[in-house]
Amino acid sequence: MRLTGGAGQLAGPAALCGRKGLPLTALTVPVRDLDDLAGNVRRVVAAVDAARADGALAEDVTVRVALPPEPAAYAWLTAADEVAAAELGLALPLAAGPVPVASPTLAGWMDAALDREVAFAATDGAAATRSADGHGVLNVLAATAALWDGHGPDAAVAVLEAPHPDPAGLDAGRRWCRAVEVADPAATVAAIEAALV
């Protein structure tokens, strides 16, 4: 479930899922206070802790924080530190609206997540592989694996922009990129299977 509000909205939808018997496996909470990203993450953490203590949010529900789609500068990195300290995850958008996130920016986010050993989900995905519409699922997994192997952000950018990424090492990428959010899952899975043949 992806929330549209910030930390204050967390408990209500989680409790509603419980009352309705709807399975909730993951929850994405956006950061709303752009002037204090780290402080906002701390509010998300407090809301998660309170919802879990009240029984509204089960302990096994993965909680991811969506930081603003800006380059990983000091404020963004400090907020990522707070996410890591709370053992939450990150939600990294592959696009900001209709425009794909720049490859160096995405590689910077992924590198920051791996540096902190924070698992992440790639959201707003477009396709199986890189296209004019944006970053591909396979590219993200391959770039994650390249970063984990120590190849650095420049190598990750090259992988993100490759039309046909090398499928070797995708399992290593899957260790940290735990989920991918796409508009048409069935079509994306079919395209991934075709690309891996």
RAURJO-V266994 format. One line per field, one symbol per residue. ss: DSSP state (H for helix, E for strand, L for the rest). Layout:
ss = ???
This chain:
ss = LELLLLHHHHHHHHHHHHHHLLLLLEEEEELLLLLLHHHHHHHHHHHHHHHHHHLLLLLLLEEEEELLLLLLLHHHHHHHHHHHHLLLEEEEELEELLEELLHHHHHHHHHHHHHLLLLEEEEEELELLLELLELEHHHHHHHHHHHHLLLHHHHHHHHHHLLLLLLLLHHHHHHHEEEEEELLHHHHHHHHHHHLL
